[in-house]
Amino acid sequence: MNEQTVAKQQPTTAVRTGKEFVSRLRETPREVWVQGERVKDVTSHPVFAASVEQLAKLYDMQHDPEHQDVLTYVDPATSKRFGTAFMPSHRHEDLVKRREAFRTWAEATFGLMGRSPDFLNTTLLAFAEAKEFFGRAGAQFADNILSYHNHVRDNDLFLSHALVTPQNDRSLTSAQQAEQSMHLRVVKERDDGIVVRGARMLATLGPVADELIMYNLPIFKEGLDEDHAIVFAVPVDAEGLRQICRTPYDTGGRSGFDYPLASRFEESDALLIFHDVFVPWERPVQRALPGDRGAQPHGPSDQRPGPGEDGVRRGSRDVGGAGDQGRPVSACATDARRMPRPYRTDPQRYRPIGGRARTGVGGDDTDLPRAAPGSARLHVHGLS
């Protein structure tokens, strides 16, 4: 068998290298602010350079012969190699492979980068598998979500998202807020797309992502919030899109020897501000239909999207809904693991934002775990 024949038998690859990931970040300047400074280049800025380096290593692992067969798969329909997070699960062996791929990347970052690219790639696979949900508003919308899935898969893009409306009066719906420009919504519908305005929080690793996909937690009220219940995706360099980052843990001055984790694996979070950002209809756009609370599909297989990281990656029996009753069991388990037992939340802290009107925040804390004697309470950041 000659070399030309061997070359023809090798599948073409759609998975990026770390160098290609970094190059795309440099080629797509985005408006990112941190500590009052506009960032010129996220790949070299001391706040983001370390996380960019770690993400680039994850992409390089896809080409490493030791990990390639776990982190990638060959699509039988196209004979191309894609990331395993895009692989549908049809058999038990597929689920095992997906689990091993997620584990391999998680172990490479000591579990500290929970929003690595496989996270939202899996969510996008769930959306594509639930294309009928998007098609309820018209067949073209089902085609659009499938096309967008293929676009992200074929280019091995890195997505971030933001699901939460800004923290203001939680006793009111988004449409009832005094400041109508605060919560993300559609302000104009055109023949060629929609125009959105408002804010969302928090886009983890948004400053170093390729694109942002917006969908919702099921918190909207029928008859009031339809303009807020939307699903769409935009590139990070979209005109009118601004990212304002929280205070970083490391500004590049910490010793990697003394702080081996914080100096390498910080996932920067950003408040997203959309100032009349245009989204073409060809992008995955979904407006709420009567009866929708959040315009979030229920996927038909194990990759149903849910608000919890484990709910996305492992699949669950249910998604959406108010309170923990409608959340994936695995997502609730993730929350339980992340909150140390000796601490509890203080419902009094929710009162300035109308939190008593929300499910799960009552007038007392009898349903919450008690703090151990002598331990401090866990207060909501910014309200202490």
Helices and strands as residue ranges (DSSP letters): H 3-9, E 12-13, H 18-27, E 31-34, E 37-38, H 49-61, H 68-71, E 72-75, E 80-83, G 84-86, H 92-108, H 118-129, H 131-135, H 139-155, E 159-161, G 174-176, E 185-190, E 193-204, G 206-208, E 211-214, E 230-235, E 241-245, E 269-280, E 286-287, H 309-314, G 324-326, H 329-338, G 347-353, G 355-357
